[in-house]
Each structure stands twice: as structure tokens, then as C-alpha cells.
Amino acid sequence: MTFFDHFRIAWVHLRERKRQTVLTALGVAVGSAMLVTTISVANGSSSNVVAKVIDTAPHVLVSADRIEPLVPDNVIGFPAGTVSMVEKSVTVETKEVIKNYPDVVERIRQVPQVVSISPFVVTRVIARNKTRFSPCAARGVVPVLEADIAGLKKNLIDKNALEELAWTPNGVIVGNLLAAKLNVGYRDRIVLVTKNSEEYPVTVVGRFSSGFNAKDEREAYVNLPLAQRMEGIGANSATGIGLRSADVNRAGEVAATVARLTGYKSESWDETNRNVIDFYNRNAAITLVLVGFVFVVAGLGVSSVMTTVVLQKVRDIAILRSMGLQRSSITRIFMLEGLMIGILGVVIGSPVGHAICHFVSQIRFEASTAGVLRSDRINIFETPEAHVMVIVFGILIAVFSSFAPARKATRYMPVSILRGEVGV
């Protein structure tokens, strides 16, 4: 028998049971639509996190941790076998800083992929406005250098805040959630209290909104000299240096080059935020696996239908076998039925999944501050690869689910069936 003959027999079997065939195909369609939607939502969540991280963090962060420890000057140049004793060189008050950061910056400029460099000082303070107070991290920066490092200029609510911060020595730019907690607005005065109980009155010159709730609630920007005074370090010291590379995907290479040139620990954006990115990717994978079981249920439905067809067609199978039809042809006929059910299911399910994705992407709701990210929508990132994967997976599930009933159909002996020894 030719392939067309096999196909025609399989089609006749399915056509005789239209309702059951359509319902089974709808099961595959539901699984396809749900899997397309889940993949798109998972990809959207991960892509949104990565985009937020790239927009709100330096591509490369140079910290004060040295890869190669400094050797005291009084130990250098001594002949072999000489012991040098150093007392009180390290105290509990010693702060880890990048000393003489302008020299480090000049060395970093040798890296051609680096397009922006911004030294900073981070100091932990308590922001107070009358009876309201909140702990926060005051980041001392040079406004003109910091503007493009971590997307600060793009995230400003008050667009001229950076320019105003530059000519306001005691100015501060606060996150919008921090401003709401302190109940302050433009040109209001607050007090930053250091761990040594020193108070620094500052004037709010603007607000920013990054989308990361923790950042918007616990971070503020001040001028670099003010942060150096609050932290108690020299004018040529910084606690870190932020870099922006020409290609964000090559940030790891840039970090390795910078670490080699400066001797300070350097991390790319994906290394620094590895925990956040892995958390979202792990949740997306778990959700994908759980929804994938919908396909397993659809496969069981296909197997059930094929088993019913086999039981109802045992006499037809016996007649075909007695006419010389091979076991392989019988298997092929019933697996073709599974193939047709799978194709019908994914042909319906893929467009439905696309429609669901479009509908979900149009939904807007009030942004919440309860999670890690603040968003007013469910982020959808739909790709053709997702549809191709779901279509292939759906068809394979349907075909594999029909294999066991197809093999069962070949085990019947034609003589036993025609004699009535097998129930029909």
C-alpha cells in the first residue's frame, strides 16, 4: 500500500468520529496555546529584568577589593632572609577604598571598549525629614560623568535634576519611593545622618524612578565631595568606579581587561546581578515545566482516542491483515491518525496563543511596590522560535501517544478475530 492509501484509511477512521477527534485536537490546541503564552511571559519577565539591570547598573563595576594585595614599601628591596615587622598598619577603622582614583581612571581609559567612566563613593546614612526617617545609601558622584553610566538621566522624574545637582554642593536626588516615604518634594530640605551621628543638611533637587523598588526606596545621589566628607575619606579616594562599555554583551571581556590593568576586582553587570537574573530564569523554567504537563494530558487524550478506535476497528484490522496488509502498515495508519490530530491541534493552538499574548500585553494595572520590580503590565516577549518549538513538541506528543495503541492493533490475530474469539 502507498502512503496515500494509509492516509486515506486514517482519515476515514477520524472522520467517522468527528466529535471525539475535534475534542482531542482541542486538548492539544489548549496545551499549545498555554505553552506559547507561558514561554512568552517567561521570556518577557527575564528580558524585562535584564533590561532594567542594564539601565540601572554600570556595565562594569570596579570595587575597592584588590586582586593583587599591595606590598608595604618597607618590605621592598630587602635582601633574602630579612624579616620586616609592621605594626598597626591595619585597624578596624580602615576603609576599603580605591586610593588615587584619578590614576586608576587614566589606566582604564586605555581600554578602547570603555565609553564612560564615573568614580563614586557610597556611604550608609539615615535620611530624616522632621519626624520621618529612612535608611538609605547616599551615592556620591560627579553628575556630568554619572548621567550616562547607569541610565540615571533617563530615569529622572525632574529632567534638569543632574544639572542642578552639579551647581548645588549640598543637593541630593532621591528615589521616588524614598521621597514618598519622607514626604518631601522639590527644594525641600532633609538631613543625612552618618553612622558617626554627623548631620549634613541637604536640599532635594530632583527624584528618579528606576523600576527597581529597592533602589528607588533606599538610594540617593549627592555630589562626590560631600560623600567623601560623610564617609571620612580623602579627596582622591573612591569606593568604586562605574564603567559603561560600547557593547553590553562584551562587558565580561572589558571587566577582565580592567582587572588586569588596575589590580582591582572588576565585575560585569551580569556577574553583579547574577542572583536576580537566576531567580527569574529559575522561576520561568519551573513554570514552563508545570505548564508542559498540559501537553502530557493532551497526549493521554490522544492515546485514549486511538485505543478506542483500535477496539472498534478490530474486525477491519483483521480483514486488512487477511488481505496481506503488513503489521508495519497497520502501525503506520494509526500513527498517521495521531499525526493528523496533532497537526490539527497545533494549527488551532498556535494562533490562539498569539491572540492570548496580544490580549495580555494590552492589560494595564496599577504598579505595585511589593515585588522586586515595579511594572504596570505583564511583559510579553513572543518569538517565532517559541511557536516552532510548541508546534514540533505538540505533534511529537500526539504521534508518540498513538504509538502504543498502534502497536496493540498489530497484536490481534486475524483468524481469532474472524472466528469471534476476540471481542469486537
Secondary structure, DSSP 4 states (H G I P E B T S, - for coil): --HHHHHHHHHHHHHTTHHHHHHHHHHHHHHHHHHHHHHHHHHHHHHHHHHHHHHHS-SEEEEEEESSPPPPGGGTTPPTT------S---TT----BTTHHHHHHHHTT-TTEEEEEEEEEEEEEEEETTEEEEEEEEEE-HHHHTTTSSHHHHBSSTTHHHHHHT-TTEEEEEHHHHHHHT--TT-EEEEE-TT--EEEEEEEEEE--SBHHHHHHEEEEEHHHHHHHHT--TT-BSEEEEEES-GGGHHHHHHHHHHHH-EEEEEHHHHTHHHHHHHHHHHHHHHHHHHHHHHHHHHHHHHHHHHHHHHTHHHHHHHHHTT--HHHHHHHHHHHHHHHHHHHHHHHHHHHHHHHHHHHT------SSSSB--SS------HHHHHHHHHHHHHHHHHHTHHHHHHHTTS-HHHHHTT-S--
